[in-house]
Amino acid sequence: HTIENAFCHKKGFHKLEASMRLLSSDHQQIIPCDVSVSGTYLNNEGHEQMLLTVYDITELKNMQRLLNIEKENAVSAEKLKSAFIANMSHEIRTPLNAIVGFSSILTHIESEDEREEYNKIIQRNNKLLLKLVDDMLDVSKIEAGHIDLCYKWFNISKAIAESVEEWKDKNEVKVRINGPKRECLVELDERRVRQLLDNLLSNAIKYTTKGYIDITYEVNKQELKLSVTDTGCGIPKNKLSTIFDRFEKLNSFAQGTGLGLSICKSIVESMGGIIGVDSEVGVGSKFWVSLPCCSQLIEGY
């Protein structure tokens, strides 16, 4: 169309960018490319001609596309950083306010029952604050490409039972354990496995207001399979692909930094395992983990 207009107006054109498809020299394939075309109108003794100059700018256009993607990523990263700092400020301030407020009240309380209740609130917020700091330290280690792992034998049945015991009073939803009849030992990083389980339980409890939460595990000589299933709100399909991304939160108003599932993914992958999720809105979610490990049944059980 541009060439036709150039003939009609008897003038040339300059640096028209277009996409073309070229036939390879062996005539076996069609190669897409980007070109810049300039045209010079010629009238040679009544014969109108257009001299075309074509430059292959495919590499330049590819470079521009890459730069645009990098620019978009940089802008997105900056927005995430700003949102994260704002969110962290809010998350840290909440337990700090509780600790400072109830600590000052304690000095004026004479009732032992009230004193004990306020002490529990302070301890609960201490743990919450420590978890926030631990999450931040873990993110720093992940950024540096290094997660500390200390493999040793431990009782996985006992570790799961203790984690459930710690979380059972967080709300009215019942947490159930389904596992082997005999207790067993596994060779893994116990601290990281407990952290993984705590994050999955915390996430399930946060979004489950009725029904139950099931922790299911099975062990063979080469693998520990663990899953946490809830009857919560479920995850929309468009969120499933990003649920393990850093700072991703299903509900922006819910408490939390959006780091828990991202840290879970990093822990699992550092151990050579895989993590995934199956979910349906209004039905619930199932987060599952598979970790390669050695194991053995405990004698006497």
N, C-alpha and C positions, 0 to 999 in steps of 0.2 A: 504493500500500500504506500509506503514511503517512497519507494523507487518510482511508482506510478505518478505520485504527486510531483516528484522532482522533474519528470518529463513534462508534465502538464504546465508547470511553472517555469520550465527551462532553467533550473538552477540545481546546484548540488546539495548534498547534506553531509553532516559531519558526526562521526562517532555514535552511530545508532547501535545500541546493544540488543542482541537477540540470541535465541537458542537455536542451534542447528543440529542436524544429525548427518554425520559423514560416513561414507562407505569406506571400510578399511581397504588397504592396498591389495589384500588378497581376496577382496570381495566376499569375505566370510561373515563379517559382522558389521553392525551399524553402531557407530560411536557417537554418543551425545556430547556436545561441547557448547561453550559460550563464546560468542564472537563480538567484535566491535567492527562495524562496517561504515566506511565513508564513501561517498559517491561524488564524482565530478562530471558535470554535464558537458558534452562536446557536440558541436555542430560542424561537421567536416564536409563542406561543399554540399550542404543540404541533407547530409546523412546524420541523423541524430543518434548519439551514442551516450552511454553512461559507463564511465570507467569506475569500477568498484575496487576498493582496497579493503581486504578482510584481515583482521588480526585475531588470532586465537587468544582469548583472555580467560580460558577455563581455570587455569591455576590462580589467577588474580581473583576471580569470582569466588573460588573455593576458599581462598584465604580470607576474603571479606566475610563470607558466611561463618567461618570459624571465629573470626574476631567479633562478629555480632553475637554469636552464641556465648563466647567468653564474657562479653560485656553484659549480656542478660544474666549470666550466672553470677557475675560479680555484684550486680544490682540486687539479685535475689538473696545472695549470701549476706549482703549488707543489711537488707530488710530483716532477714532471719536473726542476724546478730543484734539488731536494735530491739526486735521483739523479745528475744531471749533475755537481754539485759533487763528490760522492763518487767518481764515475767519473773525472773529470778529475784529482783528487788522486792516484788510483791510476795513471792513465796517465802523468802527469808524473813521479811518483816512480820508475817503472820505468827510464826512460832516465837519469834523474839518478843513481840508485844505480849504474848501470853506468859512467857517466862518472866519478863520484867514486871508485868502487872501483878501476877499472882505471888511472886516473890516478895513484893512490897506489902501485899495484903497479909502475908503469913505472919509478919511481925506484930500484927494487931489482933490475930485470931486466938481465942482462948479455947474454943471447942475442939476437942481431939478429932471428932468426925469430920468437921470442916477442914481442919489442918491436913488430915490424911487425903481428903478429896482434892485439895489444892496441890498437894505434893504429887498426886497421880497425874494431874493436868500438866504440871511442870515437867515431870519425867517423860510424859508422852510427847511433849513439844521438844524436849531435849533430843529424843530419838529422831524426831522428824527433821530437826535442824542438822543433826549429824548425817542423816541420810542425804540431805541436800548437798552437804559438803563432800561426802563420799562420791556422789554422782558427778560432781564437778571434777573431782580428782580423776575419776575413771575416764571422763571425757578427755581430759588432758593427756592421759596415757594412750587412749585410743588415737588421738590426733598425732601423737608421736609414733604410732605404729607398734606400741608395746603394751601388752597386758601381762602382769605377773601371774604365773601359774605355779602352784606347789602341789604336785600329785602325791597322794598318800591313801592308804586304805581307811575307809570309814563306813559306818553303818548307815546306808541310804534310807532304810526303813525308819530308823530313829530320827534321822535328820528331817525327813518329811513330816513325821508326827510332831516334832518340836516346832516346826514352822507353822503347822496348822494350829497348834496350841497357842502360839503367839498371836495369831490373827483371828481366832474364833470369836473373840469378844468385840471385834470392830463393828459388826452390825448383826442383824438378826438372821442373816442368811446362813444356812447350815453348810459347813464344809465337810465333805466325805472323802475318805481315802479308800481306793481300790488297788490292791497290790497282791504280791505273792503271799501264800500262807506262811512261808518261812522267811524270817528276816535274812538279809544278805549284805555282804560287803562289796564295795566297788572301789576301784583305784582311780580317783579323780581329784580335782581341787575342791575340797569340801566347802571352803569359804565362797568360792565362785558359784558352786551348785546351789548353796543356800541363798546367795544373792539372786541368782536366776529365779529360783522358786519364789522368793519373797516378792520380786518385781511382778511376776505373773499373777500371784495371789492378790497383791495390792491392786493390780489393774482389774482383776475380775471382781473384787469386792467393791471397787469404786463405781462400776457400772451395773451392778446387780443389786436390786432392791427387794426381790422376792424370788422364791424357788430355792436353788441350791448351787453349790460349786463342788465339782468332782475333781479330785486329784487321782489320776490313774498312772501307775508305773509298772513296768515289767523289765526284768533283767535276764540277759543270757550271757554267755562267756565273752561276747564281743561287743555288747551294746546295752546302753541304758535308754529305754524309751519312757518319756514322761509327758503327760498332758494335763492341762488345766481347762476344764469345761465349765462354763457358766450358763445361767438362764437370764442373762442381762439383755440390754437393748440391741445387741448385735452391731455389726460394722457394715456400713453401706458398701456396695461393690466398688464404687469409685475411690474408696479409701483403702481397700485391701492392699493395693500395690505399694502404698506409701506408709503403711501403718508402722513399719520398722524404721522409718526415716527419723533422723534427729529432729527434735522439737515438734514432731507431729503429735497432735492431740485430737482425739475424737470429739471432745467437748472443750472448747476454749475457756469455758467458765469453770471447769472442774479443776480441783486442786492438783498440782503436779507441774513438773517442768517440761514434760514431753520427751524426757531422756530415757525413761525406764526400758521401753521395748528396744530402743536403739542399742542400749548397753547390753541387753539380753542377747541380741543378735551378734554383737561383737564378742561376747564371752563364748557363746556356742561355737562360732566360727574359729575362734582361737584354739578351741579344743578339738577342732576337726569335725564338728558335728553340723547338723542342719536344724533350722527352726522354721516353723510355718504356722499358718492360721486358716481355719475354716470357720465361716460365720454366715449368719442369716439375720437380717434385721427383724427384730421382734421375737426372735427365737433364742439367740445366744451365740456364744463364740467358743471355739476350741483352739487353744494354743498348744502346739505339740513340739517336742524336742527329741532329737536322737543324738546320743553322744557315744562314740566308740570308747570302750573301756574293758578292763579285766574285771571279773567278779567271782564271788564264791558264796555259797550258802553258809550261814552260821550254824555250827553244830549245836545240837541241844534244843533246836526250835522245830 
